[in-house]
Amino acid sequence: MKSKKTSIALLGSTGSIGVSSLSVIKKHQNSFSVNLLACNKNKLKILKQIKFFLPSYVIIKNNECYNFVKKKKFKKKILLFRNIQDFNNFCKKKKIKFDKVILGISSIAGLEYAMSFISKTKEMLIANKESIVCGGKFFLNSAKKLGCKIISVDSEHFCIANSIKNLDKNLIDKIYLTASGGPFLNKKVSEISRVEPKLALKHPKWKMGKKISIDSATMANKGLEIIEASYLFNLRPDQIKVKIHKESKVHSVIILKNGLIYLTAHDTSMKIPLENSLLNYKKVSEKKTFFIKKNTFSFSFDEINLKKFIMISLAYKALKLGQRACIFYNVINDFLVEKYLKKKIFFYEISSILNNVISNKKFKYYFKKKIKKISDIYETIAYAKIICKDF
């Protein structure tokens, strides 16, 4: 008797996380069935994915891409939706559930999908840190009430979760996130203040999309991870630290009050957290490891070079100011990165403009207002976008 396949909904299927996820699923076709794909505008890639995986449902946000795919014929009936709202309306008529949902949609756009799909699955694998940063405790509590387990497949948070799952949480003294330092680790601030996007996009260790590559260069990516770790693991800001680790092998370090230190390491491949999360740590094929290679290696850690990265200190500041400040950090950074990639602002302006906003006393009381419902989150996002128009 054949065992039932695990049904998968993949949100952001044509992005780097989506492609990596499908690569893992392809290796284990007897274990998984891809029932839903969602993408934006990569029409040739989504067409290829649909033809191979034959999902029951496809959500395509971009009109041109949607119309392109709609004209094609497939081996089975596939229902196409123009947006998440149309799919949600369809779900009201039919109770549609997935065993696992993978959220790989980048930036703030992923939040709407995250909120929609926690009622449609038992388990959500999140590679979109913005959903947790903006959704905060409201999102995590909503998922818990609906019986949806949230798993971060960010390498750092995946490793933290793996290290502390059998620990008494009261034993945790500090948690360290590691950072490669990006392409400008050894550069002076004056050398990179007006650097071209093509240089900022050249990450020394990871292959990533444009937005996250710039976030890595400014260290906003690490700032978002600090906020994410605080929400996910219920940690105070002072319990979360960052160390530069150029080798990018160790992804988290847990310091316990009993003197023990746990380091969790893996190669620089997102397939490792993805495959382990999908297969519940069983029969994983992504076993290549730097450790068993015959060449020698060493680990280095330091915090000296962190001082020049303003985005890290701003993340701590936002956490202390409240969830609305964290949303501002996220939304305004997204906007500034887009402007930088279009060469409308200089590299240094990403952090300097955000610093001016987060530090502005006129927002002090606004940041203190509690997030009590989903409309509060979207209202804060909308307000942050209005502020962006001044830049």
C-alpha positions as CSV (number, residue, x, y, z in Angstrom):
1,M,0.0,0.0,0.0
2,K,1.4,3.4,-1.1
3,S,1.8,6.0,1.6
4,K,0.0,9.3,1.1
5,K,2.1,12.0,-0.4
6,T,2.6,15.3,1.5
7,S,0.8,18.1,-0.3
8,I,2.8,21.3,-0.9
9,A,1.8,24.9,-1.6
10,L,4.8,26.8,-2.8
11,L,4.5,30.6,-2.6
12,G,7.1,32.4,-4.7
13,S,8.0,29.4,-6.9
14,T,10.1,31.2,-9.5
15,G,12.4,33.0,-6.9
16,S,15.6,31.5,-5.5
17,I,13.8,29.9,-2.5
18,G,11.1,28.5,-4.8
19,V,13.6,27.0,-7.2
20,S,15.6,25.5,-4.4
21,S,12.5,24.0,-2.8
22,L,11.4,22.4,-6.1
23,S,14.8,21.0,-6.6
24,V,14.5,19.3,-3.2
25,I,11.0,18.1,-4.0
26,K,12.0,16.8,-7.3
27,K,14.5,14.4,-5.6
28,H,11.6,13.1,-3.4
29,Q,8.7,12.9,-5.9
30,N,7.4,9.8,-4.2
31,S,7.0,11.7,-1.0
32,F,5.5,15.0,-2.2
33,S,2.9,16.4,-4.5
34,V,3.0,20.1,-5.4
35,N,-0.7,21.2,-5.3
36,L,-0.2,25.0,-5.6
37,L,2.3,27.3,-7.1
38,A,2.3,31.1,-6.8
39,C,4.5,33.6,-8.6
40,N,4.7,37.1,-9.9
41,K,6.0,37.6,-13.5
42,N,8.5,35.0,-14.6
43,K,6.3,33.5,-17.3
44,L,8.8,31.0,-18.8
45,K,9.9,29.6,-15.5
46,I,6.3,29.2,-14.1
47,L,5.2,27.5,-17.3
48,K,8.0,25.0,-17.0
49,Q,7.1,24.4,-13.4
50,I,3.5,23.9,-14.1
51,K,4.2,21.4,-16.9
52,F,6.5,19.3,-14.7
53,F,4.6,19.4,-11.4
54,L,1.0,19.8,-12.6
55,P,-0.4,21.6,-9.6
56,S,-4.1,21.9,-9.1
57,Y,-3.9,25.6,-8.4
58,V,-1.7,28.4,-9.7
59,I,-1.7,32.1,-8.5
60,I,-0.1,34.6,-10.9
61,K,0.0,38.2,-9.8
62,N,1.3,39.8,-13.0
63,N,-1.4,40.2,-15.7
64,E,0.9,39.6,-18.7
65,C,2.2,36.4,-17.1
66,Y,-1.3,35.3,-16.2
67,N,-2.6,35.8,-19.7
68,F,0.4,34.0,-21.2
69,V,-0.1,30.9,-19.0
70,K,-3.9,31.0,-19.4
71,K,-3.5,30.4,-23.2
72,K,-1.5,27.2,-22.6
73,K,-2.8,23.6,-22.4
74,F,-1.8,21.1,-19.8
75,K,-2.2,17.4,-19.2
76,K,-4.7,18.1,-16.4
77,K,-7.2,20.8,-15.4
78,I,-5.4,23.6,-13.6
79,L,-7.2,26.4,-11.9
80,L,-5.6,29.8,-12.4
81,F,-6.1,32.8,-10.1
82,R,-5.0,36.4,-10.7
83,N,-4.4,37.2,-7.0
84,I,-4.5,35.9,-3.5
85,Q,-8.0,37.4,-2.9
86,D,-9.5,35.4,-5.8
87,F,-8.0,32.2,-4.4
88,N,-9.2,33.0,-0.9
89,N,-12.8,33.5,-2.2
90,F,-12.5,30.2,-4.0
91,C,-11.4,28.6,-0.7
92,K,-14.5,29.8,1.0
93,K,-16.6,27.5,-1.2
94,K,-14.2,24.5,-0.9
95,K,-12.2,23.6,2.2
96,I,-8.7,23.4,0.7
97,K,-5.8,22.3,3.0
98,F,-2.1,21.7,2.4
99,D,0.2,19.6,4.6
100,K,3.0,22.1,4.2
101,V,3.2,25.6,2.8
102,I,6.6,27.1,1.8
103,L,6.7,30.9,1.8
104,G,9.4,32.2,-0.4
105,I,7.9,35.5,-1.6
106,S,10.4,38.2,-0.9
107,S,9.9,41.5,0.9
108,I,6.7,42.9,2.5
109,A,4.6,41.2,-0.2
110,G,4.9,37.9,1.6
111,L,2.9,39.0,4.6
112,E,-0.5,38.9,2.9
113,Y,0.2,35.3,1.7
114,A,1.5,34.3,5.2
115,M,-1.7,35.6,6.8
116,S,-3.9,33.9,4.2
117,F,-2.2,30.5,4.3
118,I,-1.9,29.9,8.1
119,S,-5.6,28.8,8.0
120,K,-4.8,26.4,5.1
121,T,-2.0,24.3,6.5
122,K,-0.6,22.5,9.5
123,E,2.9,23.8,8.9
124,M,4.4,26.8,7.2
125,L,8.1,26.9,6.2
126,I,9.0,30.6,6.1
127,A,12.0,32.0,4.2
128,N,10.5,35.4,4.2
129,K,11.7,37.1,7.4
130,E,9.6,40.2,6.6
131,S,6.4,38.3,7.4
132,I,7.6,37.6,10.9
133,V,9.1,41.1,11.4
134,C,5.9,42.9,10.3
135,G,3.4,40.3,11.5
136,G,5.2,40.0,14.9
137,K,3.5,38.3,17.8
138,F,0.1,38.9,16.3
139,F,1.0,36.7,13.3
140,L,2.7,34.0,15.4
141,N,-0.2,33.9,17.9
142,S,-2.8,33.8,15.0
143,A,-0.9,30.8,13.5
144,K,-0.8,29.1,16.9
145,K,-4.6,29.5,17.4
146,L,-5.2,28.0,13.9
147,G,-2.9,25.0,14.7
148,C,-0.3,26.1,12.1
149,K,3.3,25.5,13.1
150,I,5.7,28.2,11.9
151,I,9.2,27.1,10.9
152,S,11.8,29.5,9.8
153,V,14.1,28.1,7.1
154,D,16.5,31.0,7.3
155,S,19.8,29.3,8.0
156,E,20.3,31.2,11.3
157,H,16.8,30.6,12.7
158,F,16.6,27.1,11.5
159,C,19.9,26.3,13.3
160,I,18.7,28.1,16.5
161,A,15.5,26.1,16.5
162,N,17.4,22.9,15.9
163,S,19.8,23.6,18.8
164,I,17.2,24.6,21.4
165,K,14.3,22.3,20.7
166,N,15.2,19.9,23.6
167,L,16.6,22.6,25.9
168,D,15.1,24.2,28.9
169,K,14.6,27.8,27.6
170,N,15.5,29.2,31.0
171,L,19.0,27.9,30.4
172,I,19.6,30.3,27.5
173,D,21.9,33.2,28.3
174,K,22.7,34.5,24.8
175,I,22.1,33.6,21.2
176,Y,24.5,34.7,18.5
177,L,23.6,35.1,14.9
178,T,26.6,35.0,12.6
179,A,27.2,37.2,9.6
180,S,29.6,36.8,6.7
181,G,30.0,40.6,6.6
182,G,28.9,40.8,2.9
183,P,31.1,42.2,0.1
184,F,32.3,45.3,2.1
185,L,33.5,43.8,5.3
186,N,37.0,45.0,4.9
187,K,36.2,48.3,3.3
188,K,36.2,51.7,5.0
189,V,32.8,53.5,5.2
190,S,34.3,56.2,3.0
191,E,35.2,53.7,0.3
192,I,31.6,52.3,0.0
193,S,29.4,55.3,0.6
194,R,28.7,55.8,-3.1
195,V,29.4,52.3,-4.4
196,E,27.6,51.0,-7.5
197,P,24.8,48.4,-7.1
198,K,26.7,45.8,-9.3
199,L,29.5,45.7,-6.6
200,A,27.0,45.5,-3.7
201,L,25.3,42.6,-5.4
202,K,28.5,40.4,-5.3
203,H,28.1,38.4,-2.1
204,P,31.2,36.4,-1.3
205,K,29.4,33.3,0.0
206,W,25.7,33.0,-0.9
207,K,23.9,33.1,-4.2
208,M,20.8,35.2,-3.5
209,G,18.3,37.5,-5.2
210,K,19.0,41.2,-5.6
211,K,17.0,42.6,-2.7
212,I,18.5,40.2,-0.1
213,S,22.0,40.7,-1.6
214,I,21.8,44.5,-1.0
215,D,20.4,43.8,2.5
216,S,23.5,41.7,3.2
217,A,25.8,44.4,2.0
218,T,24.2,47.0,4.3
219,M,23.6,44.3,7.1
220,A,19.9,45.2,7.1
221,N,19.4,41.4,6.5
222,K,21.1,40.8,9.9
223,G,19.0,43.5,11.4
224,L,15.8,41.9,10.2
225,E,17.1,38.5,11.6
226,I,17.6,40.1,15.0
227,I,14.0,41.2,15.1
228,E,12.8,37.9,13.7
229,A,14.8,35.9,16.4
230,S,13.3,38.1,19.1
231,Y,9.7,37.3,18.0
232,L,10.2,33.6,17.0
233,F,12.1,32.6,20.2
234,N,10.6,35.1,22.6
235,L,14.0,36.7,23.4
236,R,14.8,40.1,24.8
237,P,16.9,42.3,22.5
238,D,19.9,42.1,24.9
239,Q,19.9,38.2,24.6
240,I,20.6,38.4,20.8
241,K,24.1,39.2,19.6
242,V,25.9,39.2,16.3
243,K,29.4,38.0,15.4
244,I,31.2,38.3,12.1
245,H,32.0,34.8,10.8
246,K,33.6,35.1,7.4
247,E,33.6,31.4,6.7
248,S,29.7,31.2,6.8
249,K,29.7,27.7,8.2
250,V,28.5,28.3,11.7
251,H,25.0,29.8,11.6
252,S,24.1,30.1,15.2
253,V,25.8,29.9,18.6
254,I,23.8,29.3,21.8
255,I,25.4,30.3,25.1
256,L,23.9,28.5,28.1
257,K,24.0,29.6,31.7
258,N,25.6,26.2,32.7
259,G,28.7,27.1,30.7
260,L,27.9,25.0,27.6
261,I,28.1,26.4,24.1
262,Y,26.2,25.0,21.1
263,L,27.4,25.8,17.6
264,T,25.4,24.6,14.6
265,A,27.0,24.6,11.2
266,H,26.2,23.6,7.7
267,D,27.3,24.4,4.1
268,T,26.2,27.6,2.4
269,S,23.1,26.0,0.8
270,M,19.5,26.8,1.5
271,K,18.6,23.3,0.4
272,I,19.9,22.0,3.8
273,P,17.3,23.8,6.0
274,L,14.6,23.3,3.3
275,E,15.2,19.6,2.8
276,N,15.4,18.9,6.6
277,S,12.2,20.9,7.2
278,L,10.3,19.2,4.4
279,L,11.5,15.7,5.3
280,N,11.4,16.2,9.1
281,Y,15.1,15.5,9.3
282,K,14.7,12.1,7.6
283,K,16.4,10.6,4.5
284,V,18.0,13.9,3.6
285,S,20.1,13.8,0.4
286,E,21.8,17.1,0.8
287,K,24.7,15.6,2.8
288,K,27.8,17.3,1.3
289,T,29.8,18.9,4.1
290,F,32.9,21.0,4.4
291,F,33.8,19.0,7.6
292,I,34.6,15.7,5.9
293,K,36.7,17.3,3.2
294,K,40.4,16.6,3.6
295,N,41.5,20.2,3.5
296,T,42.0,22.0,6.8
297,F,39.6,24.7,8.0
298,S,39.2,27.1,10.8
299,F,36.5,29.3,12.3
300,S,36.9,32.9,13.1
301,F,34.6,35.2,15.0
302,D,34.8,38.9,15.7
303,E,32.6,41.9,16.5
304,I,35.0,44.8,15.7
305,N,33.9,45.2,12.1
306,L,30.2,45.4,13.2
307,K,30.5,49.0,14.3
308,K,30.4,50.5,10.8
309,F,27.1,48.8,10.0
310,I,24.4,51.2,11.2
311,M,21.5,48.9,10.2
312,I,22.3,46.5,13.0
313,S,22.1,49.1,15.8
314,L,18.9,50.5,14.2
315,A,17.3,47.0,14.4
316,Y,17.9,46.9,18.1
317,K,16.6,50.4,18.4
318,A,13.4,49.5,16.5
319,L,12.9,46.4,18.7
320,K,13.0,48.5,21.8
321,L,10.7,51.1,20.4
322,G,8.0,48.5,19.5
323,Q,6.5,46.5,16.6
324,R,5.4,49.6,14.7
325,A,9.1,50.7,14.6
326,C,10.1,47.3,13.3
327,I,7.5,47.6,10.6
328,F,8.9,51.0,9.6
329,Y,12.4,49.5,9.6
330,N,11.2,46.8,7.2
331,V,9.0,48.8,4.8
332,I,11.3,51.8,4.5
333,N,14.4,49.6,4.0
334,D,12.5,47.8,1.2
335,F,11.7,51.1,-0.5
336,L,15.3,52.5,-0.2
337,V,16.9,49.3,-1.5
338,E,14.6,49.6,-4.6
339,K,15.6,53.2,-5.1
340,Y,19.3,52.3,-4.7
341,L,19.0,49.5,-7.3
342,K,17.5,52.0,-9.7
343,K,20.5,54.3,-8.9
344,K,18.2,57.1,-7.5
345,I,20.0,57.2,-4.1
346,F,23.6,56.4,-3.0
347,F,24.5,53.3,-0.9
348,Y,25.1,55.3,2.3
349,E,21.7,56.9,2.1
350,I,19.9,53.5,2.8
351,S,21.1,53.6,6.4
352,S,21.2,57.4,6.9
353,I,17.6,57.9,5.7
354,L,16.3,55.0,7.8
355,N,18.3,56.3,10.8
356,N,16.6,59.7,10.4
357,V,13.2,58.1,10.5
358,I,13.7,55.6,13.3
359,S,15.4,58.3,15.5
360,N,12.8,61.0,14.7
361,K,11.1,62.0,18.0
362,K,7.8,62.8,16.2
363,F,7.2,59.1,15.8
364,K,8.0,58.2,19.5
365,Y,4.4,58.0,20.7
366,Y,3.2,56.3,17.4
367,F,5.8,53.5,17.9
368,K,4.5,52.9,21.4
369,K,0.9,52.1,20.2
370,K,0.3,48.4,20.5
371,I,-0.6,46.1,17.5
372,K,-3.9,44.5,18.5
373,K,-5.4,43.4,15.2
374,I,-4.3,42.8,11.6
375,S,-5.6,46.1,10.4
376,D,-3.1,47.8,12.8
377,I,-0.3,46.1,10.9
378,Y,-1.6,47.2,7.5
379,E,-2.3,50.7,8.7
380,T,1.4,50.9,9.9
381,I,2.7,49.6,6.6
382,A,0.6,52.2,4.8
383,Y,1.8,55.0,7.0
384,A,5.4,53.9,6.4
385,K,4.8,54.0,2.7
386,I,3.4,57.5,2.9
387,I,6.6,58.6,4.6
388,C,8.6,57.0,1.8
389,K,7.2,59.5,-0.6
390,D,9.3,62.2,1.1
391,F,12.5,60.6,0.1
